[in-house]
Structures are given as C-alpha cells and as structure tokens.
Amino acid sequence: MTIYNFYLFNKDGCCVSYKEWKREKEAEFRLMYGMLLSLRSFSSKLSTKSGQQQVKSYETNQYKMNYLETPSGLKMVLNTDPLASGISELMRMIFQLYVDIVVKNPLIDPSNVISSEIFEKRLSELVEKHHSF
C-alpha cells in the first residue's frame, strides 16, 4: 500500500497545493480538475436522487483517486494504492490542517498558491506517518 500524490484546488479551479511521494509527476493540474468536474457531472446525471451528488473515490486496478469536496468549494484529491485504508479520515485531517494553517492565517490568501513552508512540512508529516504510506 502507498500514497502517491495530493492535489488541493480552490473553488475557482486553481491548484493551490500539490505534493507527491513515491510517484513521478505525470498528470497535469487542469486534466485532474477537468476529470473531477466530469465525474461530478456524470454522477449527478446517473443518480436517481435529485440534488448535487458527492463523488468520494474512483478506482482502477492500479490506483484509487480519493476525493473530498468541502461546502466552500475546496476540492482535495489523494491518489493511493487501491488497498490503502483510512484515507477518508486522513483527508479530513488534511482539511483541518489546511483550515488551521491557511484559512486562519490573515497573511495567506487561500485563493492563491499556498507558499507556506509550515503547511508543506505538516502535510508531509501527516501523510508520511499514516499507516498506508
């Protein structure tokens, strides 16, 4: 099991944070964001219930794309091995880290690329100590 990479998009679709572990950068930010929008649209069209549908993951035999969208429009993607476990909780912890370090800091504009070394360091620590890393 392993965790490959992490994307954080603001509500406007700009990638404000990207981190990779154990994986070479192959996908582009716009491609990933476009796929997220397509998956959300696709799931809403297939749903038998009205209202916006929430995609939680997308899985192939090689990887699992774990997805979390917040009410404020923040979109988080954590790509992992399909057998990785506890990822939903990890993503909630990453979101809390984002709120504590980025959103609550008046010197950081959350709509811009995150340039906080503290956020990068704590994100790495959080992911690397996770049992699926």
N, C-alpha and C positions, 0 to 999 in steps of 0.2 A: 504494500500500500504506500501511496505517496501523495503529496500535494504538489501540483505543477506550477500554477500561477494564479494571480489575483488581479482583478480589474475593479476600479471604482469610477462610476460615471456620475456626473452631476445631472440635474434634471434637464439640462439643455443638450445632453448627449456628448459632452466633452469628457474625455478620460482624464480624471484629476489625480489618479494614482494607479501605478502598475508595478507589480513586483513579481519576479519569477524565481523559482527554486528548481533545481533538478530538471530543467527544460530549457531548450533554446527558444528564443523568441521567433515564432513563425507567423502568428496571426496579427493582423493589423487592428487597431482600435475601432475604426469605422466598420470593419467587417463584423467584429464581435457585437457592436452596438446595433447594427442592422439586423443581425440574427436575433438579438433579444426582442427587438420590435416585431419582427416577423413571427417569432414564437408566441408572443403575447397576442398578436392579432389572430394567428392560427388557432390558438386555444380558445379564444373568445368566440370565434366562428363555429367551432365544433361543439361548444358547450350547450348543454340542454337547459342551463340556468341563465337568467338574464344578469347583466352587470359585468364588470371587469373581472377577468379571470387571472389568477396568480400562477405563473409557471414557477415551479420550485427546482426542477432539475431536468436535464436532458442527458441521456446516457447512450454511449456506444460500447462496443466490446473493448475499446482501448482507453476511454476516459469518461468521466462524468462531469458535466458542467452544472455546478450548483449555483442557484440564483436567488437573490433576495432583493426585493424592491420595497423601499420604505414609502410611507404616505407622502413624504416630501418630494418623492420622485428620484431619490438616490438609488442607483442600481449597482449591486455588487455581484461579481462573478468569481467563483473559486473553482478552478479546474483541478480535478483529483483523479486518482485511480478509481475505477468503478467499485472497488471493495472498501474504500475509505469510509470510516464511520464517524459519527458525531460531528458532521460538518455543519448542520443547521445551527447547532449550539455555538460552534466556532464562529460562524458568520454573525450571529447575534453579538458575540463578544467583540468581534472586529468593528461592528457598527457602534457599540458602546465606546470603544477606543476612539473611533472617528469623532463621535459627539464630544467626548471629554477633551480631546486634544485640538481638534479643528474647529468644530462648531462653537464651542465655548470660548475660543481664543479670539478676542476682538482684533488682533493683528493679522489674522488669516481670513482671507475671503474664500469661503467654501466653493464658490463657483469657478475658481481658478485652479490650476495645477497645484497640488499640495507640495510645498517645498520644505516641510517641517522634518528635520532630521529626527526629532523625537518620535513623530508618528511612524516614520520608516523603521526606526530601530525597534519600537514597541510592537509594530506589526510583525516584523521578522521574529522577534522573541515569542510572540503569541503563537504564530503558526509553527515555528520550529520546535516548540515544546509539546505540541499537540501529538497525541498517540498515533495519528495517521500519517505523520510526516515521515 
